[in-house]
């Protein structure tokens, strides 16, 4: 699965995480403990699931029937199936009928009267969702057509059919689906010819799948358009399909996606020395999607944001490529070989992240993919690793609620960063050979971390247990700081790399890294030497520097080989501040800027100094991901880290400077697009919105700037936030192109208006109301808590927000709960009163569910960081 990525630097939760009990779920509701799963796996060996679905029964529910064949090691015992839906109508165990009223409760179907070999049949009624989990149902406002897609990770296949819902109870799955005859129906196996079923319906009988886990089964159904192709792989000819809603077909660039997919197939089959495991490979772009994508076996679902209906940044194009390759890598990592329990989720996600970035760098046009990874993904990891909720890469997972909070920057980006280090540690060829042996030995099975380490130790000849303990089983990020002494001639007489840790996370780890020395020549920074060394312990001597002239800039972790925060010595810092665009390549520039950002976040440098550096850096910057990252960090620095007495002046000056740089940018460039959007994002109540209005109305034209669907909404939302566009203008813009995305953008713009009524409307609809799709709730939240929202509009919601938390777990599904808890936190206040109110709730609710507490903690932590940064900025 690819998580939802927010812009780097925005100190908020980066993607969807916890699931909580859904509305109406009794305690223990939908949870499952590790002990329960282990006990069930010891008792049950599953052969097959035959699943029959009828999605023609109405707009709210569907019929579902599972026939499950399994062996039981102790027939005197009992076990249970998992199902979350409207109800169970029939339960049969080996021909004996059980009463659903006595055998179905708390999402579990209790099975008694077992034999050594068993056939269980469960007939039930499922419920569609509009929250992006289970079987999601969407109606396209363009043509009123219905589109369905499934989303099952972690425990939501049970929302579509009765099942043994845990990753180590693999089985063969056979789906039979009755649907409208004019639909496409797609699952894990190749789509069969439909059989007419009368009244405009048809039935599709899919062939059995290989033995897979239920969370990667899939159903996609609706009048999707499709483009088809084939490729020749090690297993022979593999059919390819790319699907999207009909109203998006004009924007689908299938040729680019097929080319990328074929490159990924060739790379992974060679790298893993293992044929693609499934019979076909479909990719389906789906609406109202909670994540970036999901690796269903042979039937990947992706977020529709990757169908580009407007001009987008190169950063997003590159991100789409990474997402496509990430899901393809999962066909091996996760699908062919699957973790036994969710504590080894990283075996899926970190490896897919490493493998997809490696493929992108070595087999596509994005040769600098690891630079992008360091700029964006590692920034996400560093932020996540400095929250009080951080955890080891191999996390302790006691139950499903634990795993839900671990789809984060640790599991994805930190894990991939550490794997990159492991490759350097053991060597690329031994690492590759270990992976090949791992896939060959464990194909179609379930594994633990130990299974992987055994193979890597065998091929590398290294003991990896200590490495694993230090890097995979502990949390936190180290800081590496150069300590340099010079003599009276300006030569280095002592040099040490100091490694420190945050309080409570005192693990000193080994790092293999490079140090670059740079000299200023004609205003540019040129590297004069590169040293490679192993850093270990609290202090590491660097004798190679002794006797040399002190460099103008000393860059620890040059080339971004290590996972650590870095600092600059005093002279290097002065050089960096004096020459913000001195580097001739983006990687060292991004590393130095990342160090300055870390200093700002850690209250070692005032926010306004960081703002000045970024504003000097932006003109002429062409690295799309670095631009994206800097702009997000700039917004956080201006609106959250600047001292309150300086904030408004800093915001206005920054907004005006961004407009200047945008107008001077190369026509049609990525920078022009991002800078206009950045200037619009810093527009708020009381501003003169003339620039945004002129671009929207066409009275000003920036050569090369496409004022298309997305740009029009960007500008109109800025006008709304400034109080210069009312509800009628927003509704008129929506009517220009009444699509699902247009309705979401309109909801965001209405909620962004700087009037109490707009905030009340958004709160009432999303927090107090029910039934809104997840995408609309997210849009309302984005407008409600838009960065820069005047404080007087949000202060009345501080008390209401914390009171709402006590009942939010009954509010709806996990997607809605998270959208409400994270999205409607009055974060733009970033003041002591907000922090203290959140801390008071945490102090008083020590018994609140861990998943909910984690969300609240991750709201509080950035406010605490902002308060420290504000104090520092006030002193500068």
N, C-alpha and C positions, 0 to 999 in steps of 0.2 A: 504494500500500500504506500502511496505517496501522500504525505501529509500536506495540509494547506499551509502555504508559506506566506507570512506577512512580511512587509518590508523590513530589511535589516535595520536595527537601531531603534525600532519602535518597541519600547519595553512593555510588551503585553504578551499574553500566551500565544505561541506561534501556530497552533493548530488545534483541531478538535481533539479532546482527550477523554474525559471520564464519561462513563455511562452510569446512570443512576436508575433507580427503580422507575418504571414508567407509570403513568397515571393509572391507578386502579390495581397496580401490582401489590399484593399483600407481602408483608415481611415473612420469609426471606426473599420474596419476590423472585427476581431473575438471577440471583447470584449463584455461584458454584465455587466451592473451595478446592484447593489443590488436593487435599486429602480425599474429598469425595471423588474427584476425577481419578485419582490413583486407585482407589478402591474399585471403582467401576471398571477401569481398564484391566485390573487383575481378574475381574469376574467375567468380562464380556470380550469376545472376539467377533467382530462384525463381518459378515460376508457381503451383504448387499442391501441397498435401499431402492425400492421401486416407488417412485413418487408420481402421483396423478394429480394434476391441477386443472381446474376449470376457472378461467378468468372472464367468463361471460355472464356471471351470476349477478352482477350489479356493480355500482360505482364505489361501494364501501368495503365489501367483503368478497372472498373467493372460496371455493371449496378445495380442500386438500386432503389427500389420502396417502399414507405411507404404509408399504408392506416391507417389513424389515426381517432379514434372516440373519441369525447370529448364534454363536455357541456360548454356552454358559459353563464355567468350570465348577460351579457349585449349585446345582439345581435346587437345593434346599433354601438358597438365599432368594432375595428379591432385588430388583434394580429399578431404574427409571429411565424414561425418555424425556426429552425436553421439547416443550411447545409453548409459544406465546401467541395467543390469538383470541378470537371471540368465544371459542368453546370447542369442546370435544364431544362428538356425538356417538362414537362407537370405539370400543377397545376389544380386540380379540387376541388371546394368547393361545396359540396351538389349537385353535378352534373353540376355545371356551370364552364366552362373552363376559367382560367385566363391566361393572356399573361405572360410567364416567363420573357420576356424582361422588363416588367413594374413591376413585382412583385418579382423578385429575385435580390438582391444586398447586398453587405456587409455581406455575410454569412447568410442573413435572407430571408426567404420566407414570404412575406407579405400576410396575409389572410384577405380578405374582403367578404362581403355578408354572414355574419355568421347568424346562427339560434340558438335557445336554444340547440338543439342537432345537432351535425355536423359530417360529414364524409368528410375528406380531403384526397386526393390522390396526391402524388407528385412522379413523375418519374424523375430520375436524373442519372448522371454519376459520380461515385466516382473515386478517384485516389489513387493507392497504394502509400505507403511511404517506404523509407528505413531508416527512422529516429526514429523508435520506437514509433510512435503514430498513431492513427487512425487504418487502416488496413495495417499492415507491411508485405511486401513481401520479402522473402529471397530465394536465390538459393544456394543450398549446392554445393560447388565445388567438393565434393567427388563423387557425383552421379548425379549432375545437376537436382535434384528434387526441386520442389517449395514447400515452407512452408509459410503459412499465420498465423498470429495471430493478435488479436485486443488489443489495449491499449487505454482506454478511459478517465481515470481520469486526469485532471478535466473535460475539455469540449470537448472531442474528439469522442464521439459516433456520433456526427454530421459529422464527416469525413467518416463515413460508411453509414449513412442513415439519411434522414430528420427526425427531432425529436424536441420535446420540451426539450431543454437541460438545465435543472436545477434540483437539487436534490429533491425538494419538489413537483415536478409534476410526481409523481409515476404513473405507469401504468403496465398493463399486456403486455408482449412482445411475439409475435409469429414469429419465423424465418422460412423462407423457402429458402433453399440454393441449387443452382445448381453448381456442381463442378465435376472434373474428378472422374470417377466411382471408381478408385482404392484408393481414398483418405479416410482418417478418417475426419469426420466433427463433431465438438464438439461445444456445446453452453451451455446455462444455464440449459435447460431441458434435460432429457435423450435423447440420440441419437436414432432416429427412424431407421427402415430399409430403405435403399435408394430405390428409384423408378427409373428404367432405363429411361434415357431421350434421348438416341440415340447418336451416334458418340463418344462412350466412356465416356459419361457423365451420371450423375445421379442427382436426386433431393431428398433432405432430408427435410421432413416437421415436424418441431419440435412442440411439444405441447406448449400451452401458459405457460408463467411463472407466479408466483405470482406477486403481485404489488410491483415493485422495481423501483429504479432510473435508468436512462439510462446509467449512467457512470459505472455501474456494470454489464451491459449486455456484451456478449462476443461472438466471433466467432474464432475458431481455425480450420484450414483446411490444409490438406496436407498428405503425406504418412507417418505420424507419426507411430512409433511402440508404442504398448500399453501393459502394464501388468495390470491385473484386479484382484480385490479381493472384498470382502464384509465385512460389519460389522453390528452388531445388535445394534441399538440405541433406544432411547425412541420412535422414530417414526416408528420403525420396521427395516427391512433390508435395508441398504443403499449401493448401488453399489459404488465401488471405482475404479478409474483408474489413472495410472501414464503413461504419454506420453513423448516421446522425439524423436528427429530425428534418423533415422535409423543408421547413422554413429556414434551416441553416445550410441546406445543400449548396446554394450559390457561393458560400464562403469556405467550403471545405477544400483544402489543398491536399488532395489524396496522394498525388504523385510524390510530394515531399515526404509524406508520412510513410509511404511504401518504401521509398529509397532508404530512409532511416531504419525502418524495420528490417530490411534485407541486410543492411550493414551490421545490425545488431545480431541477427541470426548467425551470420558468418563468423563474427568475432567470438561470440559465446560458445558456439559449437567447437571452435578451434581451441579456445582458452581452456574450456572444461573437458575437452576430448570426449564429448558426450552428445549424442544426437538430441535434437529437440524432442521432448517427451510426449507431445500430444499430436492429434491428427490434423488440426487446423489452428489458425490463429486469427481471431476476430478482435477488432478494437472498436468500441462503441462510445461515442460522445453522448453524455446523458445530462439532463437538466437538474437543477436544484441539488447539486452534488456536494457532499460535505467535505470531501478530501480532494486531492489532486487526481488520484486514480486508484484502482484496485485490481490485483493480479489474479482474478478468477482464471482457473485453468483453461487456456485456449479461448477465453472470452473476457478480455480486459475491458473494464469500464473506465472512462475518463471524464473529467470535468469539461463541460461545454465552453469554459473560458478559453480552452485551447483551440476552438474554432474561431478564427480571428475575423470578426465582422468589421473591425475598424483597424486603423494603423496601430501597431503595437511596437513596443520596444524590442530591441535585439535581445535584451535580458529575458523577456518573456518567451521569445522564440527559442532561445537556448534552454530555458527552463522546460519548455515543452519537450524538447529533444531528450533532456535528461529523464523526464517523467516516462516517456515512451520506452527508453532503454531500461529504466529502473524496473518497470513492470515486466518487461521481457526477461530480465535477469531473474526475476522471481519464478519463472517457469522451472528453473533449476533450484535456486535458493528459495525454499519455502514450499514449492509445489511438488517437485520430484522428491526432495528430501525436506522433511518438515520437523520443526521442533516438537519435542515430546510434550512440553508444557510451556506456558507463556513466559517463564523466566528467561527462556532462550529466544524471545522475540527478536533480539538483536541478530541472531543467526539469519533471520529473514532480512531485516531492514538495513542493518549496517552493511552486510555483505552486498545487498542489492545496490545500496548507495555507492559503495566502493566500486563494484563491478561496472555500474552504469557510467560513472565518471571516467573510469579507465577506458571503457569502450568509446566514450565520447571523445576523449583526448587522442586515442590511437586509431580510430576508424571513421571519424567524421570530420567535418570542416571546423569543428570547435577544438582545435589543437591546444588551446589555452584553458581547457575545462578545469584543470586543477587550480588555475589562478582564480577562476570564478568560484570554485568550491571554497577556496580560502577566503575570498572576499565576502561571500554570502553565507554559505552553509556553516563554516566555522564560527562566524559571528553569531549565528543562531545557537550553536553549541555553547559558546562561551557565556552567552546571556543565560541560557538554561542552567548551566553548571554553576552559576553564581546565585541562583535562587535558593532560598532555604529549603525548597522541596527537591533539590537535586538528589540524584541516586546513582548507584553504579550502573555501568552499561549492562552487566548481568544483574538484573534487579531481583529483589525478593518479591515473589508474586504469590501471595497467599490465596487470592481468589480473583474472580473476574473483575471486580472493581479496582483491584490493584493494577491489573494489566491495562485497563482503560486509561489510566493516567500516565502511562509510559510510552505512548506514541508521541514522542517529543524530540527535542534537539539532542538529547543524550543518546537515545536509541538509534537515531538516524545519523546526525552529523558528527557527534563526538565518536560514535562507534566507527564510522567510516574513516575519520581522522586517525584513530588508533590503528585501524587495519592498514592504513597507508604506512604508518610507522612500522608495523609488523612486517610488511613486505620488504621494507628497507632493512629490517633487522635480520630476517632469515634469507633474503635474496628472492628476486622475482621468480626464478625458475624453480627453486625448492617449494615456494609458496604455491605456484601453479600446479606442480606435481602433487602436492598434498591435497589440493582441491580435487584434482582428477581422481585420486584414490578415494577420497571421501564420497564423491558421487557414485563411483563404481561399486563401493561397498554397501552404501546405504540407500540406493535407488528404491523409491516407493516406500521407504520406511520413515521412522521417527528417530531423532537424535538429540543428544545433549552437547554442551560445550566440550565435554571430555572426549567425545567421539571425534570432534574436529581436531583437538589438540594432539590426539594420538597420531593422526595422519600427518600433521604438520611437523611434529617432532621426528617422525620416521624419515621424512624427506629432507629435513633441514639438519638433522643431527643435533638440534638444540633442545635444552630443557626449557619448556615454555610455561611451567607451572608458576614460577615466581613472576614472570612477565604478566601472566594472566591475573594473578592476585593483585599486582600493583595497578594495572591498567583497566582491567575489566571488572574487578570486584571491589573497587573503592571509588569514591566520588570526589569531585572538586577539581579545580584547575590551578596549576602552579603559576607563579610569576617569576620570570627570569630577568635579572637586572645586571647590567655590566658595571663593575666597580673598577675604575681606571685611575691609576696614579701616574703623574708625569714629573719629569725632573725639570730643572731650570732651563734646559735646552728644548723643552717641548717633546721629549721622547718618553715613550711608555716605559715605566720602571716596574709596574705591577699591574696585572689584569686578572680579574676573577669574575666568573659568572655566579651570582648569588641566586639560589632558588628558595622562594618562600611560598607559604600556603596560607589560605584563609583560616581563621580560627575555627576549630572543629573538623578541619579536613587536612590534617597534617601528614599527608602521604607524600614523601619526596620520591619522585619517579625518575627513571633514566630517560634521557633524551639524546637522540642522535640528530645533530643539527649543523647548520653552516653559519658562519659569521662573515659578514661582508664589511670591508673597509671602503669608504667613499671619500673622494676629494672634490671640492668645488673648482670647476674650470669654466670660465666664461659664463658663470651663472648656472651651470648644469652640474649635476652630481654624477661622477663617473666612478665605477667600482675599480679599486686598485688592487684588491687581493680578496681571495676567498679561502677561509679556513674551515675545515670540517672536524668536528670533535664530538666526543660523548660527554654529556653533562650528567652528573649523578651526585646526589647528596646536596647538602646545604651550600657548599662552595666548591667550585671547579676552577682550578688554575688554568690560565691560557698563556703558557710560556711563549707561544709563537708570536704574540704581540709585543713582547718585551724587547726593547731596543729599537723599535720602529718609531717614526714620527707619529704623534697622535693624529689619527684621521679626523677629517672634518665631521664625519658621521660614521658611527660604528653600529651596524645593524645585526643584532642577535636574531637568530632564526631566519636569516636571509634564505630565500627560496621556499620558505614556509614548510619545512620538513617536520617540525615538532608541533605538538598540541600544547600550547602554553601562551599565557599573556606575556608580552615583552615590554620592557621599559628602555628608555634612552638615557645615556649619561648626559651630564649637563651640557657639554659642548655639542653633542649630537642633537640634543633638543633644540638648542639655539640655532643650529644649522637647519633643522627641519622647519622651524617656524619662519626662518628668513628665506627659505627656498621651497615653498610648498609645492611648486611644480618643477622642482629641480631634477627629479628622476626622469630618465629617458624611456623607461618602461613602466607598465602599470603595476607589476607585482611588488617591487620594493616600495613604490609609492603607496600602494594599498596597505602594506604592512606597517609603514610609518604612520599613516593616517589611522590605522586600527589601534596602534599604540597610543596616539593622542586621544582617540575616542575612549579607550580604556582608562586613561588618566582622568578624563572628564567624568566618566561614569563613577570612578572611584574617588572623586572629589580631590584629586591631586592637581587639577588644573581647572581654572574657571571656564564656565560654559561659553562666555563671550569670546574668550581667546580661541576656543575651538571653532566657533562660528566664523570668526575672522579668517582662520586658516582655510576652512571649507569654501568660503566665498572667494578666496583667492585661487583656490584649486579648480573650481568649476569651469571657468572660461577655458575652452579648448580641450576639456576632458572628453574622450571619445569611448572609453571603456564603459559599456552600457551597464554592466552589473555594478561596477564601482560607482557610477553615477547614482544608480538606484539606492545603493547602500548609503552613500554620503547624504543624499537628499533626505532619507528617512532619519538618519542620525542628526542632521541639521534641524529637522522639525522637532525632534525630541529635545535637543539642546535648547532651542529657542523657547519652546512652550512649556517645558517641564524643569529644566536645569538652570535657567537664567534666574537670578535673584528677582523676586516680585517687583522691586522698585525699578528694575531696569527692563522688565520683560516687554512691556508694550512698545517702548522705543526700539528695542532690539527686533521685535517682530515686524514692526512697520518698516524699519530700515532693511531688514532681510528680504521682506516681500518685494520692496521696490528694487533692490539689487537683483533679485531673481528675474524680475521682468526685464531689467536692462540686459542681463546676460542672455536671456531667452531671445530677445530681439536681435542680439549680435551673433547668435549661434548660426552655424551653417544652415542654409535653407534646406528643409526636408530631412534634417539629421535627427538621429536618435536623441541627441542632447537637446535640440529645440523642443521636441515632443515632451521630454521629461521635465524640462525647466518651466515650460508653460504650465504644466500640471502642478509643479511644485509651487509656483507663484500663486496659482489659484487656491491651493490647499492652505496657504497662509493668509487668506482673505477671510475677514470675520466682521462682526457687527461694527457699524460705524465707519468702515472703510469706504473710500471712494472706489467703486468697482468699475471705473471707466474702461480700464484695459480689458477686463473680462467681457463687459457689455459690447465693446467695439468689435472684438473678435467674434462674439456670438452673432451679432447683427450684421457682420460683414462690412462695417464702416472702417475697420482696419483689417488689412490682410498681411499676414506674415508669409512671405514667399516660402512655399514648401510645406506649410502647416496645413494638414487636412482637418478641417473643422467637420468631422464626421460624427457618427452616432455617439461614440464614447467621448469625444472632445466636447461636443455640444452639452452633454450631461455634466462633464467636468466643469465647464464654464458656468452653466446654469446653477449648479450646486454651490459654486462660489458666490454667485449673485444672491442665491437664497440665504446663505450663511451671513452675507453682509446686510440682509434686510432689503435687498433691491429686486427681489423676485417673489411674487406672492403665489398662493396656491393655484390661482387661475392660470398663471403663466406656466407653472409646473405641469398642470393637467393638460394644457394645450400642447406642450412639448411631448408629453406621453402619447397624445392622440396622433401626433405626426407619424408615429411608428409604434402601434400598440402591440408590443411583444412582451413576453415574460420578463426579459431583461429590462425593457423600458419601464415596466411596472415596478421592478425592484429599484431602479435608479430614481424613479419618481418618489417612492417611499423614502428613500434616503434624503432627497432634496427637501421634501416637506418637513422631515424631522429636523433638518439642519437650520431651519428658519429661527432667528434669534428672538423668539417671542414665547412667553410661557405656554400659550395654547398649543404650539407645535410640540413642545416637550411633553405636555400632558397627553396629547393625542397619541404620540408614539408609545409612551408608557402604558396607556390604557389598552392599546391594541396588542402590544407584544408581551407585556409583563402580566397584565390583568386579564387579557382576552385569551381566547383559545382558537385553534383551527388554522392559524396562519402557516403557510409553508415556511420551512426553515430559512430559505433564501430571503424571504420578505422580513422575517424577524431580524436576520443579520443586517439587512439594509436599514431598517428602522434604528437599530442599535448604532450603526455607523453614523447616521445623521444626528441622533440624540446626543451622543458623546463625541461629536466631531472635535478633533483637537483645535483649541483656540476658542471653544464655546465660552461666552461670558460667564464668569463664576456665579453671578446672581441668578442665572437660570438653572444651575445645577445644585446649588446649596440646599434648596428645599427637598431634594431627592436623597440626600445622604441618609437621613433617618428612615425614610421609606424604603430605601434599598436594603438596609440591614434588617429591617423588620420583615421584608419579603423573603429573606434567606431562610427563615424558619419554616416556611411552607413550600419552598421552591421545588423540593424533591417530588412533590405531588403535582407539579405544574405540567409535566409532559415527558416526552422521551428525552434521552440523553442529549440529543442535538439541541433541542429547545432549551433544556436546562442550562447547558453551557452557553448558548447564545445569550440568554438572559443574564446569567451570573457574570459573565465576562463582558458582554457588550453594553450592559446598562449600568456598569460601575461608573460613577461620576469621576472618572480618571482625570479629565482635564483640570480639575481643581488642584490636584497635586499639592495639598497643603496639610498642615499639622492636624487640623480638625478631621479631615478625611482619614488620615492615617490612624488617629486615635480611636475614631468610631469603628474602624475595621478591626483594630487590635482588641477593642472592648468586646466585639462580637466573638472573636476567636477565644478570648479568655473565658467568656461566659458559656461557650458552646464546645467545650472540650470533647463532648460525646457526640458531636455531629459526625455524620458519615465521612470517612477519610477522603473520599473523592470530592465531596463538597468543600471540606476544609482546605484541600489542596488548591482548588480554584480561588478561594478567598485569600489564601496565603499569597498566591501568585498575583493577586490584585494589590495586596498590601506592600509586597517587597519593592516594586518599582517606585512606590510613593516614598518609602523610607530612603531609597537611593536618591530620589529627586530632592528630598529635603536636605540631605548632606551636600549634594551638588549645589543647591541654591545658597547654602551657607558659604561654601567655598567661593562661589561667583561673587558674592557680596563683598568678599575681602579683596578681590583682584581690582 
